[in-house]
């Protein structure tokens, strides 16, 4: 590390800061976290150079806050440096560019080793990914272009016997580590204090590489729609640091955070089988409103290893009423084909809206209320549905994703398509008079219930897409106007029954 020159006569000492106490981590479901640690500093008179290695590999340097816990004692940060390029073969190759080193490779006979001398013309090393995250897309694209195989940037060039090779001639052996190398991501500070001695300090910073998601399992009995619900918190630590016996909080909500353009992948989920036996216990996670969001706190210390995915149960409820809803939306539109179409173009295109969707959707509706044994804010996540078979085994019946859902709101989740229900939507007439600014369109919708025993109610959704001014001038069934461009028919179907809905809509503009 480069030494900093100070303009006054004072001693600069290198100290290693150490952590004490529990780490506190607040993880956001947007692939970042806030880490808070306690530091023990033993500062000498003058300017102290302090090094800390117990940090993450995705720390955001400009988010670092370091402050002494003794308000009567001044602590000033003269300079801060962050290094996130731990020693690696590629880094050492780049450090020794232009120099000759030794390479070992297996000889022609077993057990024989050949020694080759080679000069490193180009290492092919690409800087640590945190640079891409910090400096944005332009920096990332330059680094990716440099490292791309077709550009040749990712290939080392080694000169052996006055000939260039676009690969390593063997296993490199380096003379020694240099002063510019580190073994772990490191923070360096130049600190000045008005009083020497030990000082307890607080360190806080934002880091990438950490995220959490909620997962829900809903299990229905063999008959009926009262479900048991278990919610899991899935925490993923890819930060480069292990947090031992940490106090973990989880922030739910859409917090404004400037993210880099790098695409962040999400890990798969481990399968979980909930059990619904035993007496009620203290929940492992407590929840409270915080600012405009909701904060979930794990009620026990947790060790979260680097590159570990950990799950903790945070909600469990039995006897939750779940209503099954069948929805038929027969409109099938290729939006790529009609991308950029104006309202006038849609009005005059007689083929628009004539394709049909035969599937009837199965939806699950759950009221998130105390009366329904819930009534807590539910963070967004994946919901899986299971139903118990007559042999007591659980069978998977669908899944989908819910958004953040406040208490007393209704969860409505698409679970799949009904096997024994079918729909058919056909336009029977279309007339348009552009000179008099009107259009008439007629439809026939057929619903069929192939179930042998069960009656069902189907909600038929129709979209009035030609124009905002419309009137239903003919209809076979009553309907509900759900918004300015949507209406809904509710039709009861007995086993083996077919029902036909017809209507005519008049548009004017």
C-alpha positions in Angstrom: 0.0 0.0 0.0 1.2 3.5 -0.8 2.3 5.5 2.2 0.6 8.8 2.7 2.9 11.8 3.3 1.7 14.1 6.1 2.9 17.7 6.2 3.6 17.8 9.9 6.1 15.8 12.0 4.0 13.0 13.4 4.3 9.2 13.7 2.2 6.9 11.5 1.6 3.5 13.0 -0.1 0.5 11.3 -2.8 -1.0 13.5 -5.2 -3.9 12.9 -8.7 -3.1 13.9 -10.6 -6.1 15.4 -14.3 -6.8 15.8 -16.1 -7.5 19.0 -19.7 -8.3 19.9 -22.4 -9.4 17.6 -22.7 -8.3 14.0 -26.0 -6.8 13.1 -27.3 -7.2 9.6 -30.4 -5.8 7.9 -31.0 -7.6 4.6 -33.2 -6.1 1.9 -35.0 -8.1 -0.7 -33.2 -6.1 -3.4 -29.8 -7.9 -3.2 -28.1 -5.7 -0.7 -27.8 -5.4 3.1 -26.6 -3.0 5.8 -23.9 -4.4 8.1 -23.2 -2.9 11.6 -20.1 -4.0 13.6 -18.3 -3.0 16.8 -14.6 -2.1 16.4 -11.9 -2.0 19.0 -9.2 0.5 18.2 -6.0 1.1 20.1 -4.9 4.5 18.8 -1.5 6.0 19.4 -0.6 9.7 19.5 -0.7 11.2 16.0 -2.0 9.7 12.8 -2.8 6.0 12.8 -3.0 3.8 9.8 -5.6 1.2 10.6 -6.4 -1.9 8.6 -9.6 -4.0 8.8 -10.1 -7.3 6.9 -13.3 -8.6 8.5 -15.6 -7.1 5.8 -17.5 -8.3 2.8 -16.2 -8.5 -0.8 -19.1 -6.4 -2.1 -18.8 -3.4 0.3 -19.8 0.0 -1.2 -16.9 2.2 -0.1 -18.8 5.5 -0.1 -21.4 4.0 2.2 -18.9 3.4 5.1 -19.7 5.2 8.4 -17.1 4.9 11.2 -17.7 6.8 14.4 -16.4 6.5 18.0 -18.8 5.6 20.8 -17.2 8.1 23.1 -18.8 11.4 22.3 -16.1 13.4 24.2 -13.3 12.0 22.1 -12.7 13.3 18.5 -12.1 10.8 15.8 -11.4 12.1 12.3 -10.9 10.0 9.1 -8.2 11.6 7.1 -8.3 9.0 4.3 -10.1 5.8 3.5 -9.0 3.1 0.9 -10.9 0.0 0.0 -9.2 -3.0 -1.7 -11.3 -5.9 -3.0 -8.8 -7.8 -5.2 -7.4 -10.6 -3.0 -4.4 -12.5 -4.3 -5.0 -14.9 -7.2 -3.0 -16.4 -10.0 -4.4 -13.9 -12.5 -3.6 -10.9 -10.2 0.0 -12.1 -9.7 0.4 -12.6 -13.5 -0.7 -9.0 -14.0 1.8 -7.8 -11.3 4.6 -9.6 -13.0 3.8 -8.4 -16.5 7.0 -7.7 -18.4 9.0 -10.0 -16.1 10.3 -13.5 -16.5 9.0 -16.3 -14.1 9.2 -20.0 -13.9 6.6 -22.5 -15.1 6.4 -26.2 -14.3 4.8 -28.8 -16.5 4.7 -32.6 -16.7 7.4 -34.2 -18.8 7.0 -36.9 -21.4 7.5 -39.6 -18.8 5.4 -40.1 -15.7 6.8 -38.3 -12.7 9.1 -36.1 -14.7 8.7 -32.3 -14.4 10.0 -29.8 -16.9 11.1 -26.3 -15.9 10.3 -23.5 -18.4 11.2 -19.9 -18.3 8.7 -17.5 -19.7 8.2 -13.7 -19.9 4.7 -12.5 -19.2 3.7 -10.2 -22.1 0.1 -9.9 -21.1 -1.7 -11.5 -18.1 -5.3 -11.5 -19.4 -6.4 -10.6 -15.9 -9.7 -8.8 -15.4 -10.2 -6.7 -12.2 -12.5 -7.8 -9.5 -16.2 -7.6 -10.3 -16.9 -5.1 -7.5 -15.3 -2.5 -9.8 -18.1 -3.2 -12.3 -20.7 -2.8 -9.6 -19.3 0.4 -8.3 -18.5 2.2 -11.6 -21.6 1.2 -13.6 -22.4 -0.2 -17.0 -19.8 1.7 -19.1 -17.0 0.4 -16.9 -18.5 -3.1 -16.9 -18.9 -3.2 -20.7 -15.3 -2.1 -21.2 -14.0 -4.9 -18.9 -16.3 -7.5 -20.4 -15.1 -6.5 -23.9 -11.5 -6.6 -22.8 -12.0 -10.1 -21.3 -14.1 -11.5 -24.2 -12.3 -14.5 -25.9 -13.1 -13.1 -29.4 -11.3 -9.9 -28.4 -8.3 -11.8 -27.1 -8.3 -9.9 -23.8 -8.9 -12.9 -21.6 -5.9 -14.8 -23.0 -2.5 -14.5 -21.5 0.5 -14.0 -23.8 3.7 -15.6 -22.7 7.1 -15.4 -24.5 9.1 -18.6 -24.4 12.3 -19.0 -26.5 11.5 -15.8 -28.4 8.1 -17.2 -29.4 4.7 -15.9 -28.2 2.1 -18.3 -26.7 -1.5 -17.5 -26.1 -1.7 -19.7 -23.1 0.3 -20.6 -20.0 3.1 -23.0 -20.8 2.7 -24.7 -17.4 1.9 -24.0 -13.8 3.3 -20.6 -12.8 5.6 -20.2 -9.8 6.0 -16.7 -8.5 9.1 -15.4 -6.6 7.1 -13.8 -3.7 4.1 -11.7 -2.8 4.5 -8.0 -3.3 3.4 -5.1 -1.1 0.5 -4.5 -3.4 -1.2 -7.8 -2.7 -3.8 -8.7 -0.1 -5.3 -12.0 1.1 -8.8 -10.7 1.9 -10.9 -7.6 1.0 -9.5 -4.8 3.2 -10.4 -1.3 4.4 -7.5 1.0 5.2 -8.0 4.2 7.2 -5.8 7.1 8.3 -7.3 8.1 11.6 -6.5 11.0 13.8 -7.7 11.4 17.4 -7.2 14.1 20.1 -6.7 11.4 22.8 -4.6 8.3 22.6 -5.7 5.0 24.0 -8.4 2.4 23.3 -11.5 3.5 21.6 -14.7 1.5 20.8 -16.2 2.5 17.5 -19.2 1.6 15.4 -18.8 0.6 11.7 -21.7 0.5 9.3 -21.8 0.0 5.5 -23.9 -1.1 2.6 -22.9 -4.3 0.9 -24.1 -6.2 -2.1 -24.3 -10.0 -2.4 -27.0 -10.5 0.2 -30.7 -11.0 -0.3 -33.8 -12.7 1.1 -37.1 -14.0 -0.2 -40.3 -15.2 1.3 -41.7 -18.6 0.4 -45.2 -19.9 1.4 -46.6 -23.4 1.4 -50.4 -23.8 1.5 -51.7 -27.3 2.3 -55.3 -28.3 1.7 -57.0 -31.4 3.1 -58.5 -34.1 0.9 -61.8 -32.3 0.8 -62.5 -28.6 1.4 -60.6 -25.4 1.1 -59.4 -24.7 4.6 -55.6 -24.5 4.3 -52.6 -24.6 6.6 -50.1 -22.0 5.7 -46.3 -21.9 6.5 -44.1 -19.0 5.5 -40.4 -19.4 5.2 -37.7 -16.7 5.0 -34.9 -17.7 2.6 -31.7 -15.8 3.2 -28.8 -16.0 0.6 -25.3 -14.8 1.6 -23.0 -14.3 -1.4 -21.1 -11.4 0.2 -17.7 -13.1 0.8 -18.0 -13.0 4.6 -19.4 -15.3 7.3 -21.5 -13.7 10.0 -21.3 -15.7 13.2 -24.1 -15.4 15.8 -25.4 -12.3 14.1 -28.6 -10.4 14.8 -30.5 -10.5 11.5 -33.3 -8.2 10.4 -35.2 -8.4 7.1 -36.6 -5.3 5.5 -39.7 -5.8 3.3 -40.8 -3.2 0.8 -39.7 -1.4 -2.3 -36.8 0.7 -1.0 -35.3 3.2 -3.5 -31.8 2.0 -4.2 -29.6 2.9 -7.1 -28.4 -0.4 -8.5 -25.8 -1.2 -11.1 -26.8 -2.5 -14.4 -25.3 -5.9 -13.7 -27.9 -8.7 -13.9 -28.2 -10.5 -10.6 -29.3 -14.1 -10.6 -31.5 -15.7 -8.0 -30.7 -19.1 -6.5 -33.1 -21.9 -6.7 -35.1 -22.9 -3.7 -34.7 -25.9 -1.5 -37.9 -28.0 -1.2 -39.6 -27.8 2.1 -42.3 -30.0 3.6 -44.3 -28.3 6.3 -45.6 -30.2 9.3 -48.7 -29.1 11.3 -48.3 -30.9 14.6 -47.4 -29.8 18.0 -48.4 -26.9 20.4 -48.0 -23.2 19.5 -44.6 -21.8 20.3 -43.0 -18.4 20.2 -42.6 -17.4 16.6 -38.9 -17.3 15.4 -39.5 -14.0 13.6 -41.3 -10.9 14.9 -42.6 -8.1 12.7 -43.2 -4.4 13.0 -43.9 -1.4 10.8 -40.8 0.7 10.1 -41.0 4.0 8.3 -43.0 3.1 5.1 -41.8 -0.5 5.1 -42.0 -3.6 7.4 -39.2 -5.0 9.4 -38.9 -8.7 10.3 -36.5 -9.5 13.1 -35.1 -13.0 13.8 -35.6 -13.6 17.5 -32.4 -15.6 17.9 -28.8 -15.2 16.8 -28.0 -16.9 13.5 -24.8 -17.9 11.9 -24.9 -17.1 8.2 -22.0 -18.6 6.3 -20.6 -17.2 3.1 -22.3 -18.9 0.0 -25.0 -20.3 2.3 -28.7 -20.3 1.8 -30.6 -20.5 5.1 -34.3 -20.8 5.8 -36.2 -19.8 8.9 -39.9 -20.2 9.5 -41.7 -16.8 10.1 -45.4 -17.5 9.9 -47.6 -20.5 10.6 -51.4 -20.6 10.5 -54.0 -23.3 10.5 -57.7 -23.3 9.4 -57.2 -20.4 6.9 -60.2 -20.0 4.7 -59.2 -20.2 1.0 -61.8 -19.6 -1.7 -61.3 -21.3 -5.1 -62.3 -19.1 -8.0 -62.6 -20.1 -11.7 -61.9 -17.3 -14.2 -62.4 -17.4 -18.0 -60.7 -14.6 -19.9 -61.3 -15.7 -23.5 -59.4 -12.8 -25.2 -56.1 -13.9 -26.7 -54.0 -11.1 -28.2 -50.5 -11.2 -29.7 -49.3 -8.0 -28.2 -46.0 -8.1 -30.1 -48.0 -8.0 -33.4 -50.1 -5.0 -32.1 -47.2 -3.1 -30.4 -47.5 0.6 -31.1 -51.1 0.4 -32.4 -53.2 3.5 -31.7 -56.9 3.3 -30.4 -58.0 4.2 -33.9 -56.0 1.4 -35.5 -57.5 -1.1 -33.0 -61.0 0.2 -33.8 -60.6 -0.4 -37.5 -58.8 -3.7 -37.3 -61.6 -6.3 -37.6 -59.3 -9.2 -36.7 -58.3 -7.7 -33.4 -59.6 -9.8 -30.5 -60.9 -12.7 -32.5 -58.4 -15.3 -31.3 -59.6 -17.3 -28.3 -58.2 -18.8 -25.2 -59.8 -22.1 -24.2 -58.3 -22.4 -20.7 -60.2 -21.6 -17.5 -57.9 -20.4 -14.8 -58.0 -21.7 -11.2 -57.4 -18.8 -8.7 -57.0 -18.9 -4.9 -58.3 -16.1 -2.8 -57.2 -15.7 0.8 -58.2 -12.8 3.1 -55.2 -11.7 5.1 -57.1 -10.9 8.3 -57.0 -11.8 11.9 -60.4 -13.3 11.6 -58.9 -15.7 9.0 -56.0 -16.6 11.3 -53.5 -14.3 9.5 -53.6 -10.5 9.7 -49.8 -9.8 9.3 -48.0 -8.0 6.5 -46.9 -10.7 4.0 -43.7 -9.9 2.0 -43.6 -10.8 -1.6 -42.6 -14.3 -2.5 -43.5 -17.6 -4.0 -46.7 -19.5 -2.9 -46.9 -23.3 -3.5 -50.1 -25.2 -3.2 -50.4 -28.8 -2.0 -53.5 -31.0 -1.4 -53.6 -34.1 0.7 -54.5 -37.3 -1.2 -56.7 -40.1 0.3 -53.5 -42.0 1.2 -52.4 -38.9 3.3 -49.6 -38.0 0.8 -49.2 -34.4 -0.3 -49.5 -33.6 -4.0 -48.3 -30.4 -5.6 -51.1 -28.5 -7.3 -49.6 -25.2 -8.4 -47.5 -22.2 -7.5 -47.2 -18.5 -8.2 -45.8 -15.3 -6.8 -47.5 -12.7 -4.6 -46.5 -9.1 -4.1 -46.1 -7.3 -0.8 -49.6 -7.7 0.8 -50.7 -5.6 3.8 -53.0 -7.0 6.4 -56.8 -7.1 5.6 -56.1 -7.2 1.9 -57.0 -10.2 -0.3 -54.4 -12.5 -1.8 -55.4 -13.6 -5.3 -53.0 -16.2 -6.8 -53.2 -18.0 -10.1 -52.6 -21.7 -9.4 -53.1 -23.3 -12.9 -55.7 -24.2 -15.5 -58.8 -26.4 -14.7 -58.6 -29.8 -16.4 -62.4 -30.4 -16.7 -63.6 -26.9 -17.6 -63.4 -25.4 -21.0 -64.3 -22.1 -22.6 -64.9 -21.0 -26.2 -65.2 -17.4 -27.4 -66.4 -16.5 -30.9 -67.2 -13.2 -32.5 -70.5 -13.5 -34.3 -70.8 -10.0 -35.9 -68.7 -6.9 -36.5 -69.9 -3.7 -38.1 -68.2 -0.3 -38.2 -69.2 3.1 -39.7 -66.3 5.4 -39.7 -68.3 8.3 -41.2 -70.8 8.2 -38.4 -68.3 7.2 -35.7 -69.8 4.0 -34.4 -68.9 0.3 -34.2 -71.0 -2.8 -33.2 -69.5 -6.1 -32.1 -71.2 -9.3 -31.0 -69.8 -12.3 -29.2 -70.9 -15.8 -28.2 -69.1 -17.5 -25.2 -69.6 -21.2 -24.4 -68.6 -22.7 -21.0 -68.5 -26.5 -20.4 -68.3 -28.3 -17.1 -67.0 -31.9 -17.6 -66.8 -32.6 -13.9 -68.9 -35.7 -12.9 -70.1 -34.4 -9.4 -69.1 -30.8 -8.7 -71.0 -27.6 -9.7 -68.8 -24.6 -10.3 -69.2 -20.8 -10.7 -67.1 -19.3 -13.5 -66.3 -15.6 -13.7 -66.2 -14.6 -17.4 -64.1 -11.5 -17.9 -64.7 -9.5 -21.1 -62.5 -6.5 -22.2 -64.2 -3.6 -24.1 -61.1 -2.6 -26.0 -62.4 -0.7 -29.1 -63.0 2.6 -27.4 -63.8 4.2 -24.0 -67.4 5.0 -24.9 -69.4 1.8 -25.0 -72.8 0.4 -24.2 -74.1 -3.2 -23.9 -77.2 -3.1 -26.1 -78.0 -6.9 -26.0 -77.1 -9.5 -23.4 -78.1 -13.0 -22.3 -76.9 -12.7 -18.7 -76.4 -10.0 -16.2 -72.9 -8.5 -15.8 -70.8 -6.4 -13.5 -68.9 -3.4 -14.7 -65.5 -3.9 -12.9 -63.8 -0.9 -14.5 -64.1 1.5 -17.5 -63.1 -1.2 -20.0 -63.9 -4.5 -18.3 -67.1 -6.4 -17.4 -67.7 -9.7 -15.7 -70.4 -12.4 -16.1 -70.9 -14.9 -13.3 -72.3 -18.2 -14.5 -73.2 -21.3 -12.4 -72.5 -24.7 -14.2 -73.8 -28.0 -13.0 -71.9 -31.2 -13.7 -71.9 -32.0 -17.5 -73.7 -28.7 -18.3 -72.9 -26.2 -21.1 -73.9 -22.6 -20.8 -73.9 -20.0 -23.6 -73.4 -16.3 -23.1 -74.1 -13.7 -25.8 -73.8 -10.0 -25.8 -73.5 -7.0 -28.3 -71.5 -3.9 -27.5 -72.0 -0.5 -29.3 -69.0 1.8 -29.4 -69.1 5.5 -30.4 -66.5 8.2 -30.7 
